[in-house]
Amino acid sequence: MRLARWSADGTVEEGVIRDDAAVPFGAGRTVADALAAGLDRLEEVAGWADAAGARPLAGVQLMVPVAAPSVRDFVAFEEHVEGVSAAIDGASEVVAEWYELPTFYFTNPHTLRADGAVVRPPVSARLDFELEVAAVIGGVDGSDGRDLDVETAKRHIVGYTIMNDWSARDVQGREMKVRLGPCKGKDFATSLGPWIVTADELTPYEDADGFLALEVEAWVRGERIGHDLLSNMGWPFAELAAYASRDSRIVPGDVLGSGTAGNGGCLAELWGRTGGLAPEPLRPGDTVVLRVEGIGELRGTVGTPQAPVALPAARTRPRVRSR
């Protein structure tokens, strides 16, 4: 089943995509309701669709498929770390700590962008994309999403979508020298879509260790520059979800990004390997197409940056301790 949100004729609808039709849920139900219902109630959710309200898919504008309460983005591909560390820090390195546990950062749920969106980037000489797959969290009866074991965490994963973690590498590099970030290097946009494919649809691609052997591709300016298998992640999604819940909580609608695929899953990886800016950074008008087997295709076009409001540098302060 493909869960989606879309706009048509000035209204927003939520439901499922069936073949070439967008079929809304009846009785005011939403994708959020479907996620809260969870994997165990997918058959019931399918029955919510109101065929009488179906529209041709070509006649609707897809929206971000989930209004995510939070977005955690992991860095689960060793090959990506090897390449991008050279581009950002000047030396290719996978630190020992990377292997110990999966690492993630929180990105901005308020700047999520849909399939086909024009993304306005910051002023950047090193604008990049990132090819990712994201797990979308749902509900499980009897679980509040805290401190989950791997098996229970897997049951919380309702489905998967494609994710483009747009990145301004020069901004990111400056911030991370202060031991924080990526922050504004990522803050401006993350694309999700085109829909959420429920986890049961991808079971045929799952290996004995829980990894999904999906082929993923990145196309920039009409050229394929990245190709990998999702199963090259260092941890399967169920383990990422379990770690995200440790001493914390995951809730329906939360998004867990895989991190960037290797073998050209972003430009920075290639820059790190070649020592130059080839392929060249993204520029206004460029379209990035990410394709994931079993899910579909996510498109995004680079818009024109807007000059930021100028801010002064930090002022040296006297460090007096009283007025």
Backbone torsions as a table, in degrees:
resi	resn	phi	psi	omega
1	MET	NA	142.0	178.3
2	ARG	-113.4	113.7	179.2
3	LEU	-90.2	137.4	-175.5
4	ALA	-152.4	163.7	171.9
5	ARG	-128.0	144.0	-176.9
6	TRP	-154.6	164.0	174.0
7	SER	-119.1	145.5	178.9
8	ALA	-161.3	135.0	178.2
9	ASP	53.3	37.0	176.0
10	GLY	78.5	8.2	178.9
11	THR	-122.2	155.4	175.5
12	VAL	-104.6	131.4	178.1
13	GLU	-127.8	156.4	179.2
14	GLU	-136.3	141.3	-178.4
15	GLY	174.8	-133.3	-175.8
16	VAL	-128.8	155.2	173.2
17	ILE	-102.9	122.2	178.5
18	ARG	-123.3	116.0	-175.5
19	ASP	54.8	-116.5	-179.0
20	ASP	-110.2	31.1	-178.9
21	ALA	-128.8	144.9	172.2
22	ALA	-99.8	117.0	-173.2
23	VAL	-114.8	113.6	-175.9
24	PRO	-75.3	154.7	169.5
25	PHE	-71.9	148.7	173.3
26	GLY	-88.2	172.8	174.0
27	ALA	58.2	28.2	176.0
28	GLY	71.8	14.0	-179.2
29	ARG	-72.1	157.3	-173.2
30	THR	-130.8	170.4	173.2
31	VAL	-61.3	-37.3	177.2
32	ALA	-58.7	-39.6	176.6
33	ASP	-63.6	-41.5	-179.9
34	ALA	-64.0	-41.1	178.7
35	LEU	-65.9	-41.1	178.9
36	ALA	-64.1	-32.9	178.1
37	ALA	-64.6	-37.6	173.3
38	GLY	86.0	177.1	-176.5
39	LEU	-60.2	-36.3	-174.1
40	ASP	-68.8	-13.2	-176.4
41	ARG	-119.7	24.8	-177.5
42	LEU	-62.0	-37.3	179.6
43	GLU	-63.4	-40.4	177.0
44	GLU	-64.0	-42.9	-180.0
45	VAL	-61.0	-41.8	178.8
46	ALA	-58.2	-33.6	179.9
47	GLY	-72.8	-12.3	177.7
48	TRP	-71.7	-22.4	-173.8
49	ALA	-64.3	134.4	-178.7
50	ASP	-105.3	97.0	-175.3
51	ALA	-58.8	-26.8	-178.7
52	ALA	-65.8	-22.9	-179.2
53	GLY	-97.5	10.3	-175.5
54	ALA	-61.7	142.5	176.0
55	ARG	-124.9	150.8	172.8
56	PRO	-60.3	132.9	-178.7
57	LEU	-57.9	-35.7	-179.2
58	ALA	-65.4	-15.4	-177.3
59	GLY	-100.3	7.6	179.2
60	VAL	-120.1	159.6	175.2
61	GLN	-106.2	111.8	-179.5
62	LEU	-65.7	141.5	176.4
63	MET	-108.7	174.2	172.7
64	VAL	-54.9	128.4	-170.6
65	PRO	-71.5	-12.3	-179.7
66	VAL	-147.8	134.0	172.9
67	ALA	-84.6	86.7	-168.2
68	ALA	-72.1	128.9	172.3
69	PRO	-64.6	-35.5	178.1
70	SER	-150.7	155.7	177.2
71	VAL	-130.0	113.4	173.4
72	ARG	-102.2	132.0	179.2
73	ASP	-118.6	116.1	-178.8
74	PHE	-85.4	170.8	173.6
75	VAL	-127.3	82.6	-166.8
76	ALA	-103.5	1.2	-178.8
77	PHE	-109.3	114.3	-179.3
78	GLU	-57.9	-41.7	-176.8
79	GLU	-62.6	-37.7	177.4
80	HIS	-63.5	-44.3	-179.0
81	VAL	-61.1	-41.5	178.9
82	GLU	-56.5	-47.8	-175.6
83	GLY	-76.7	-47.0	-172.6
84	VAL	-72.1	-28.3	177.3
85	SER	-62.8	-35.0	177.1
86	ALA	-68.0	-38.6	-179.2
87	ALA	-70.9	-36.8	-176.3
88	ILE	-88.1	-44.6	-172.6
89	ASP	-106.8	-7.8	177.9
90	GLY	87.7	0.8	179.4
91	ALA	-146.5	132.3	178.3
92	SER	-77.8	119.7	-176.0
93	GLU	-155.4	136.6	167.1
94	VAL	-114.4	107.1	-175.0
95	VAL	-67.8	154.6	-177.3
96	ALA	-59.2	-32.2	-178.1
97	GLU	-64.5	-26.2	179.9
98	TRP	-60.0	-36.3	-175.4
99	TYR	-76.5	-18.6	-173.0
100	GLU	-73.5	-46.3	-176.3
101	LEU	-151.1	153.3	177.4
102	PRO	-69.4	138.5	-177.0
103	THR	-112.4	141.5	178.0
104	PHE	-143.1	166.2	168.5
105	TYR	-129.3	160.4	174.6
106	PHE	-89.7	132.4	174.9
107	THR	-113.7	179.6	-165.2
108	ASN	-87.1	111.4	178.8
109	PRO	-72.8	-10.1	-177.6
110	HIS	-87.5	-7.1	178.9
111	THR	-119.8	32.2	174.8
112	LEU	-70.7	141.3	-177.6
113	ARG	-124.4	149.7	-175.6
114	ALA	-91.1	170.7	173.1
115	ASP	-55.6	133.4	177.7
116	GLY	83.7	1.5	-175.9
117	ALA	-70.3	151.1	167.8
118	VAL	-93.0	120.1	-174.2
119	VAL	-99.3	123.6	175.9
120	ARG	-87.3	113.5	-177.1
121	PRO	-87.7	167.1	169.1
122	PRO	-73.2	171.4	173.1
123	VAL	-68.3	116.0	-173.4
124	SER	-152.5	138.2	174.8
125	ALA	-93.5	-3.2	-177.6
126	ARG	-137.1	58.3	179.9
127	LEU	-76.5	138.4	-171.0
128	ASP	-141.0	166.9	171.6
129	PHE	-117.5	171.8	171.3
130	GLU	-143.2	127.5	-178.9
131	LEU	-87.7	113.6	-177.4
132	GLU	-139.6	162.3	166.5
133	VAL	-117.7	143.0	-178.6
134	ALA	-122.7	137.8	171.4
135	ALA	-87.3	142.3	178.5
136	VAL	-113.5	129.0	-172.9
137	ILE	-85.1	143.0	176.3
138	GLY	-129.7	-174.6	-178.0
139	GLY	-89.1	154.7	173.8
140	VAL	-136.7	124.9	179.5
141	ASP	-57.6	132.1	177.5
142	GLY	85.4	2.6	-180.0
143	SER	-124.7	135.5	176.5
144	ASP	-99.7	7.7	176.2
145	GLY	81.8	13.4	-178.4
146	ARG	-104.6	139.8	170.4
147	ASP	46.5	54.5	-173.2
148	LEU	-81.9	145.2	166.1
149	ASP	-78.6	169.6	-172.3
150	VAL	-64.0	-40.0	-178.5
151	GLU	-65.2	-43.7	178.6
152	THR	-68.2	-38.3	177.6
153	ALA	-59.9	-39.3	179.1
154	LYS	-61.9	-37.5	179.8
155	ARG	-67.9	-21.6	177.6
156	HIS	-78.0	-14.4	-179.3
157	ILE	-84.9	106.4	-178.1
158	VAL	-80.4	-36.0	-176.8
159	GLY	-169.7	-171.2	-174.1
160	TYR	-137.8	149.6	175.8
161	THR	-140.2	170.4	178.3
162	ILE	-91.1	145.6	-176.6
163	MET	-133.7	132.7	172.8
164	ASN	-117.0	108.8	-179.7
165	ASP	-91.0	82.1	-179.2
166	TRP	-56.0	141.6	-170.9
167	SER	-142.9	132.9	170.6
168	ALA	-99.9	99.6	-169.1
169	ARG	-67.4	-33.9	179.1
170	ASP	-69.1	-40.4	175.9
171	VAL	-64.1	-44.4	179.5
172	GLN	-59.4	-44.6	-178.2
173	GLY	-62.0	-40.7	178.8
174	ARG	-63.9	-46.1	-177.7
175	GLU	-62.5	-42.1	-173.4
176	MET	-73.4	-14.0	171.4
177	LYS	-69.7	-19.7	177.6
178	VAL	-91.5	7.9	178.9
179	ARG	66.6	28.9	171.2
180	LEU	-136.0	170.4	176.9
181	GLY	118.7	178.3	10.5
182	PRO	-69.1	-23.7	174.4
183	CYS	49.2	-118.5	-173.4
184	LYS	-66.4	-16.1	174.7
185	GLY	-68.1	-15.0	-178.7
186	LYS	-127.0	-13.2	-164.2
187	ASP	-64.1	-22.5	-166.8
188	PHE	-80.6	-25.9	-178.5
189	ALA	-170.6	141.1	166.2
190	THR	-137.6	124.1	-179.6
191	SER	-94.2	139.1	177.0
192	LEU	-131.8	141.2	174.8
193	GLY	151.7	-165.0	-1.5
194	PRO	-75.6	-17.7	-179.4
195	TRP	-155.6	179.8	174.9
196	ILE	-104.0	120.2	174.4
197	VAL	-91.1	123.0	-176.0
198	THR	-65.1	150.1	-170.3
199	ALA	-59.0	-32.7	-179.3
200	ASP	-61.9	-27.8	-179.9
201	GLU	-68.1	-23.9	-174.7
202	LEU	-102.9	3.4	178.8
203	THR	-54.6	-37.8	179.6
204	PRO	-61.2	-19.6	-178.9
205	TYR	-92.7	-3.1	-173.5
206	GLU	-85.9	131.8	178.4
207	ASP	-90.9	-178.2	-173.7
208	ALA	-65.3	-20.9	-179.5
209	ASP	-97.7	4.3	176.7
210	GLY	91.9	2.9	177.8
211	PHE	-82.1	146.3	178.3
212	LEU	-98.8	114.4	-177.6
213	ALA	-87.3	64.4	178.6
214	LEU	-94.7	135.6	173.2
215	GLU	-76.8	133.3	179.7
216	VAL	-125.0	143.1	-177.1
217	GLU	-138.0	149.3	173.9
218	ALA	-125.7	129.8	178.4
219	TRP	-121.1	128.9	178.9
220	VAL	-129.6	129.0	-178.7
221	ARG	53.1	36.5	177.0
222	GLY	80.3	4.6	-178.8
223	GLU	-116.9	133.2	175.3
224	ARG	-76.0	118.4	-179.2
225	ILE	-115.9	-8.2	179.8
226	GLY	-139.7	142.2	179.6
227	HIS	-157.5	124.4	-177.1
228	ASP	-152.3	173.7	169.6
229	LEU	-107.3	134.3	179.6
230	LEU	-61.4	-25.7	-179.8
231	SER	-70.2	-0.9	173.2
232	ASN	-81.9	3.2	172.7
233	MET	-60.5	148.8	177.6
234	GLY	-74.0	-22.4	179.2
235	TRP	-138.2	142.5	173.0
236	PRO	-73.5	164.3	-174.8
237	PHE	-59.8	-34.7	-179.0
238	ALA	-60.9	-36.5	178.7
239	GLU	-73.1	-34.5	175.0
240	LEU	-63.0	-42.8	-179.9
241	ALA	-65.2	-40.9	178.4
242	ALA	-62.2	-42.1	179.7
243	TYR	-67.2	-40.0	178.7
244	ALA	-59.9	-32.2	-178.3
245	SER	-83.1	-9.8	-175.5
246	ARG	-65.0	125.9	-177.7
247	ASP	54.0	26.0	-175.2
248	SER	-156.6	-153.6	-176.6
249	ARG	-154.8	139.8	169.1
250	ILE	-113.4	142.2	-174.1
251	VAL	-130.3	160.8	179.3
252	PRO	-53.6	131.7	-177.8
253	GLY	99.1	-18.4	175.9
254	ASP	-59.4	144.6	-179.1
255	VAL	-115.6	132.3	178.1
256	LEU	-119.7	106.0	179.0
257	GLY	-78.4	144.8	-179.7
258	SER	-71.1	-19.6	-163.0
259	GLY	86.3	171.2	-169.8
260	THR	-80.1	132.3	176.8
261	ALA	-63.0	158.4	178.0
262	GLY	-87.2	-174.0	176.1
263	ASN	55.6	50.3	177.2
264	GLY	90.1	26.8	176.9
265	GLY	-73.4	-8.6	172.2
266	CYS	-157.2	165.0	179.5
267	LEU	-70.5	-37.5	-175.2
268	ALA	-60.9	-35.5	176.9
269	GLU	-59.6	-43.1	-179.7
270	LEU	-69.3	-38.2	176.0
271	TRP	-61.2	-40.0	-179.8
272	GLY	-65.1	-33.1	-177.8
273	ARG	-80.2	-31.1	-177.0
274	THR	-96.2	-18.6	-178.4
275	GLY	80.2	9.3	179.1
276	GLY	-140.3	-172.6	-179.6
277	LEU	-103.4	56.1	176.4
278	ALA	-127.4	127.4	-4.2
279	PRO	-60.4	155.9	-176.0
280	GLU	-67.9	154.7	178.9
281	PRO	-57.5	160.4	177.8
282	LEU	-64.4	147.1	179.0
283	ARG	-134.0	161.5	-179.6
284	PRO	-52.7	134.7	-179.1
285	GLY	96.1	-16.6	178.1
286	ASP	-68.8	140.0	175.1
287	THR	-110.9	132.1	176.9
288	VAL	-109.0	128.8	179.2
289	VAL	-120.1	121.8	177.2
290	LEU	-110.3	128.3	-178.9
291	ARG	-121.5	133.7	-179.9
292	VAL	-131.5	124.5	178.6
293	GLU	-55.8	134.2	177.3
294	GLY	82.9	-11.2	179.8
295	ILE	-116.1	-55.7	179.6
296	GLY	142.7	-140.1	-171.7
297	GLU	-138.4	134.4	177.8
298	LEU	-118.8	125.4	-178.0
299	ARG	-115.6	148.5	174.3
300	GLY	-154.3	143.3	-178.7
301	THR	-118.8	138.5	-179.2
302	VAL	-78.2	124.9	176.0
303	GLY	-89.0	-167.1	-178.2
304	THR	-94.2	127.7	179.3
305	PRO	-67.9	155.8	177.3
306	GLN	-115.0	131.3	-179.5
307	ALA	-59.8	132.9	-177.8
308	PRO	-77.8	159.8	170.8
309	VAL	-65.8	129.5	-176.6
310	ALA	-68.8	140.9	175.2
311	LEU	-124.8	144.5	178.8
312	PRO	-74.6	162.5	172.5
313	ALA	-71.9	164.6	178.4
314	ALA	-58.7	141.0	176.6
315	ARG	-91.8	138.6	174.4
316	THR	-70.3	127.0	-175.5
317	ARG	-109.8	152.0	-173.8
318	PRO	-76.7	-13.4	179.7
319	ARG	61.7	32.9	173.0
320	VAL	-71.5	154.2	-172.1
321	ARG	-110.0	-0.2	177.1
322	SER	-153.6	159.3	179.3
323	ARG	-73.5	NA	NA
